[in-house]
């Protein structure tokens, strides 16, 4: 069996070379770096630190590491192995394993396409901030003047300059997702066009071009992270943030949600189910140790998440400490003015003693001052993730740093490189299956196909440049990829271990790596990983149906102007949410049903054409 399948892998490689030489990575380091670049993305910077902040700091690492070992690394190894052995994209791989599983590859390609639509919009926002980072002062540092130059814009005064620049100057967001305001925001359209132009220039010839770009896009973020680490550790209040990060709270392990979020974070951080990893590994030589590759890439990805948390929490600690001191200063000013206390008598160090004394002697007078409750932990507890961390919390901290323009430029260059290297994998998850299936005639060059993918993606992505674009991006992120990826990964494991067969798959691995998979791999592939994915899927659905589908809207006309408020999705938006989940998963049962019906019709045709042969067989 091993020799037979080994010959199949070699013959597949040889037959490909007779028809058309398949591109290959220049070297092993380029391949591994591309996989790392694909996986290490924006989520490592703004999602993992948020989860640590939410779930007891270092305590979150316990379910995180467990999920990494029992589902993350096994599934990553599986994807790299099947792509390397069969040397095809996602659709070709699953069609080769079983025609009934062809829908898994189609679903992976669709998810890569949908994720690319909104992921590049985030790069467009990053470009917008990057261009403005050269201004002095930074435009999100102060409120702009109103039209009459008699004061500041009211929306900015009653929120913050950082919020105003994000919600009004960047997104020009509507108060409801059903309202598109003035249509497309031209500045976002231009930034989106530039973002797709940059992506196209890097992936124009597939791995031949992106393999060169990855050396910069995958390594430069580490340089910036190290620079931010050095700077962050020297900021006042950084120790508060780091203490908050590493202080464990074991009670959170009793919450089912922490285990669910740990499993999903590992899953999405490793980019499992997208098809990009299968595409990358398909350009390898069949004789390559994919087991070592999987462990290396997964460990580097997780270490990067932990490493990135240190500068992030250093800066957030600085931000919280600054906000805490500002809170004290404002209260001190109120107390000094009310009680005619000489400046310098009430200080940050003795503030609480003064408050206690005044409460005891002048309770009526001090109670009308409406002093703010200044507690450092409350400012540290103000967790935020995603765009809120990058474009609000971090930018607010940057404006308080010396030479803030330099840090803003470095930060947004880092985000651009992280996003670009992840986009390379998304594009390959679309391009490689299309090339393998020969959807386009041979006369159409690869550059033209890549251009078509980028152009169509740009045009469809224009919905995210409207006033309600941020709301639509949230929908695509939550419903267009999260749930479908769990379904795809489940069928990947079932397809390889039970449809194709764990023994045949072990033969393939023995041919490629020189050794058969040990008990750990076989048990996780056959039992533990599918079971965990099923549990996560059920828990995910249960959590979603417990509450009406809603979103957080920025309403400048709120009574407590301006304010974020929770709104429920309208019925037609809920339909779109369901449609996105269905669109990316419906091809799995449809393709299986198609081949089943086709097989039945073929057998019926055979019986009709050879009735006597069938009669003899029956007798």
PyMOL commands that set and color helices and strands:
alter all, ss='L'
color gray80, all
select helices_A, chain A and resi 2-19+28-39+42-46+48-54+57-86+90-97+99-132+154-157+161-170+186-203+207-217+220-233+238-246+250-254+256-269+276-281+290-339+351-361+363-367+376-380+387-398+404-436+446-465+469-513+519-545+571-609+611-618
alter helices_A, ss='H'
color red, helices_A
select strands_A, chain A and resi 550-555+563-568
alter strands_A, ss='S'
color yellow, strands_A
deselect
rebuild
show_as cartoon
